[in-house]
Structure formats: C-alpha cells, structure tokens
Amino acid sequence: DHRISARQRRMVRNQRVAVLVGIVLILAILAFPAYGFYDTFIRPPRVWASHVGETTNTMGDLVKRIRTQQGMLRETGQYVDLSRSPFVSLEEMTQNQLIIAASPELGITVTEKEVDSAILNNFFPNLKQAEEVSPDQLDSEFKESYIQFLDQSRLDEKEFRQVTREDLYRSKLTALLASQMPTEEESVEVNWLAFPAD
C-alpha cells in the first residue's frame, strides 16, 4: 500500500510538471503571434514621427493626417499620391507645430469660432440660385456631410478640429507674410559709359 501511494504521488507530481511545461510551451507559442500583432498594429502608431517643442507627432498622427487629405480630396474626385504624401504631410505637420509655437510672437491667434466657421465653409451644402431650402434642411445636410466625412476618414471631431486649427494658423501666417511684402519692386537704373580704348 505504501509503495502504491508513493508511486501515485510521483505520477501526480510528474503530471503536474508535464502540465506546467505544456502551459509554458503553449504560452511561448502564443507569444510570437501576439508580439507580431503588437509590433505591426499597436507600436507603429506610437513611434515618433517628429518632435517640436512640447509636441510630439507620432506615425499614428501622420496616418490620421493622410486620411484627412484623402477624405478632402475624395470630395473633389481626386486621390492622394501615396508615394509622396507621407513625406509632404510629415513636413507640413512639423511646420504647423513651428508656426503654432511662434504664433504668439507674431500676434497670430485662432479662435474656436474661426475653426467652426472653417468647418462650416468646407461642408456646407452648395446651393444653386434657384433652390429654396429651409435653414433646418441646410443644417441637417451640413451635419450629414460632416459626419460622413469623419466616418470615411476614421477621425473623431477633436482630431479634425485640430487639423483645421493648424491649417488656419498656416493660412494666417501666409496672409501676414504676404501683407509685409513690398508691392513695388525696388529698381535701379544703370547707365554705362563707353570710352574708346587707346
């Protein structure tokens, strides 16, 4: 009886060890696809794309910016050139952060009302002169168009408002620089005197 009991304890212990080793092997096997999923889908959006002052743009931010461009161009029937767009978009995002950082010194501000107005201008329905539409219907069409754009671009409203805000800062800087450029070019008259060679 004593031998049978010792043998059973060893078998139970061996079974526990075998189960534990099996669990460790299964976890190790599952760890590889889990790491691949993390490395492919989770980590890239968090990788730094650019850093300006206190603001860091990630690859995820870059993807959102390209989606915004795709959505805006889709409205006009055009397409984003994906061979150039990531580089151009990253450069613009970095420039926008530099503009925003320098805007207090330049006296440039963008209000929430201006952001609302810019979004309204982008998505408000175009009316033909003969059409008569109620203000409620226009508001409904605006909201529908705006929500459809956000859904297709896979952006939330906060992200799109930030993109719009950055674009407004850029356009205000462009207007400021244009206003400071001289309207007339300075010119100099040059007269040549020619003397005969001796």
Phi, psi and omega in degrees: 000319181295321179292320180296318179296318179294320180295319179295320178296320178295319179295318178296317179296318179294323178295317178299316179297318180295318178296316180298315178297320178297316179297316179298318179295318179297317178297320178295320180293320180288337182294326182296309177295326179296318178294320178299318177298314179299314184293330183271318190250332185261313184291316184305318179296344182261355180286137180298135172255320176202160181218120179231115180058239180268358186257130176244127174260128180260173176297329176297319176297321179296317179298319179296321179296319179293322176298321178299314179298318179299317180296316180294318180289328179300325179298330182260001179083015179256172181230154178278135175278099185288353175280336181244329189305317180300322182288316179295316181296319179296319178296317179295319179299317179294316178298319179300319179293324176294319179297314181297321179295324182270351186300323178299321179292330182270354181076025181261128175227154175229123181264164177297326179296321178293322177296314178302316181296318180295319178294318178299316179297324182287328189242000180289137183298143176277128180251141172276156186301326184280346183283137173239116184230142180288152178302326178295320179292320177298316179297318179296316179295321177300309181299319180297315180296318181293314180294321178298318178299313180299320179294315181293327181275350183056045177243154169263169186297322181299317180295317181291323177297323178294318177299316179297318179299315179298318178297323178293319176301316181297315182292326177292323176294318178300316179295320179297315180294322179295324180288339182268354180279140179294144181277335178242137178281141176288141180230154180231133176266133181242128176247140178250138172248130181249129178246143179291142180281137181278000000 
